[in-house]
Amino acid sequence: MQINKQTITLQTERLILRPFEESDFEAVHSYASNYENIKHMTFGPNKEEHTKEFIKNAINKANTVPQTEYEFAITLRENEKLIGACGLHTNKELTEGNLGWVLHMDYWKKGFGTEFAHELLRFGFEELNLHRIYATCDADNYGSYRVMERNGMRREGYFKQCRPGRKCDPDKWYDDLHYAILKEEWENGKQQGN
């Protein structure tokens, strides 16, 4: 199935996941430059040039054919306010995908993560026909691994001190959790009402 790459927009009850635009800089930089907001991420805190580069790369990915990396701006349906970013990156064989996300801390603990992750899984399995989707997170990032668990993903591994610190914390090593779900598990979960 060929998808028109430049018009991919996904919707949930409260959110619109849309391609990035250059005008998104201020909203993206507000969370990407805040250490408390990205303390569990592998990037940042961003300087302005890092945020500009991320947006440029996201726009380029949306215009690549065939597209294998989908980066979405997470916006509220009620007012179109950008509150984060999420993505689905597939392998070259288009059989497996990797989820990732970051949400502005003002919107944590409101169910948005579970909502957009569910839509990314639906997109990956139902529209891209992927076989398996996985995600990783810092082992201390309770919010992220609960999003995965709420969407039926199972913990496949706990990797001790597998990721070195960022420039802002070079002496720290991070533990990672790995979660995944197969297409058949996704379909079975839908039949059971999960």
N, C-alpha and C positions, 0 to 999 in steps of 0.2 A: 504494500500500500504506500503510495506517495502522498506526502502531506505538504501542503503549501507552507514552506518554512517561515515566511515573513508574517503570517497571520495567526500563528499559534497563540491563542489566549485560552486559559482554562478558568473555569468559574466554580466556586463552591457557594454554599449558602451565604457566607459573609465576606468572601474574598474574590478578587480577580487576580490571577497570575498572568502577567503580560510581559512582553519583551521590554528590555531596558531602553531608555532614551537618554541622550546627553543631559537633558534638563533634570534628571534624577539625582544629580550630583549632591546637592545639599542634604536631601533625605538620606541617601546612602552614607554620606560622610558622617552624619550625626550619630549613626550607630557603629560604623566601621572604625572611627577614630577614638572611641570611648573604651578604655581598657576594661572597665567593669562589664561592658556589653559583650566584649569578644574574648574574655579571659579563657574560655574553653576552646577557642578556635585555633587553627594553625597559622593564621595571619594576624597582622596588626600589632598594636593599634596603627591604623593607616595614617599616612601623611596625605596631603591633597593629591600628590602625583599618583599614589597607589590607588586611591579611589577612582581617579580619572582613568587609569589604566584598566581597572576592573570593568568599568562601564564600557570602555572601548572594546575590550575583549568579549564581553557579553553581547554587544551589538554585532561584532564580527561573527560570533558563533551562530547567531540567529540567521545570518545571511550566507552561511556555508552550506553547500549542497554536495553530497548528502550530509544532512545535519546529524551529528552524533552527540552533541552537547547542547542541552537546553537550559538556559539561565532565565529565570523569571523574577520580575519585580513583584513582590507581594503587596497588593494594595487592598484597602477596604472598599467594599462595594458601595457603602453608604456615602462616601465622600472622596474616593479615589486617592486617599492618603497612602503614601508608600511607607510600609512598616517593616520591610525586610526583604530578603532574597532567598530563593530556593532553586535547586537545579536537579536535573537528571542527566547523568553522563553515561552513554552506552559504550560498549566495546565495539571494535571494528566489525565483528561478526553480527552485531545487532541482536545478541542473545542475552546479554547481561547488562544491568544498569546499576549505577551508584547514585544514591541520593545524598544531597547536602543542603544545609540551610543555615541562615542566621536571622534572628528576629530582634527588632528593637526592644530593649528591656522594658519599655513602658507597656508592651503588649504580651509579656510573659504571663503564664498561668491563667490564660483566658480561653484555652482550647484551640487557638489558631494553628499551633504546630501540628496537632493531630489532624486538623481539617485540611491543611495544605499538603501534608504528607500523604494522607489518604488519596487526595486528587492526583498527586504525582504517581502513586502506585497504580491507580486506575489508568492513567495515561500510559504508563509504561507497559502494563499488561494488556489492556484492551485496545490501545491504538498503535503501540509499537510492537506488540506481540513478543515481548521479552519473556525469557524462560525463568530468570532469577533477578531479583533486585536486592541489593545490600546497602548498608550504611554503617558508618563508624562514628564514634564520638569519644571524647575524653571520658575516662571512667568516672570522673567526678561530676560529670554533667548530667545530673539526675533528670532535668527537663527533657533533654534530647533522647535519652534512652527510654524514658516513659512514653514519648511520642512513638517510638518504634514499637514498643510493646503493645500500646493501645491499637496499633494498626496490624497486629497479628504477626509481627516479625519476631523471630526467635534469636536468642543470643547464641552465637556460634563460637565466640572466643573472647578471652580476656588476655590482652597482651601487655605484659609488665614492662614498663620503662622502654617502650619501643619507639617513642617519638621524642626527639630532642626539643629543647625549648626554643622559643623565638628570640629575636634580637633583644627584646625587652626582658627576657628571663632566661639567658643562655645556660645557666647552671642547673636548670630543672629538666628532668626527664618525665615524660607523661605516659600514663597507662592508657590504652585504648580498648574500647569494647567494639565488637563486630556483631552486627545483626543482619539477618537475611530472611527472605520469603520467596518461595517458588510460586509460579503462576497457578499451579494446581491448588496450593494452599490458599492463595488469594481467592480463587473461585469457590473453594469449599467454604471459606469464611463468609463469603457473600451469601451462599445458600443457607447458611446457619444464622444469617442476620447480623453478623459482626461487621 
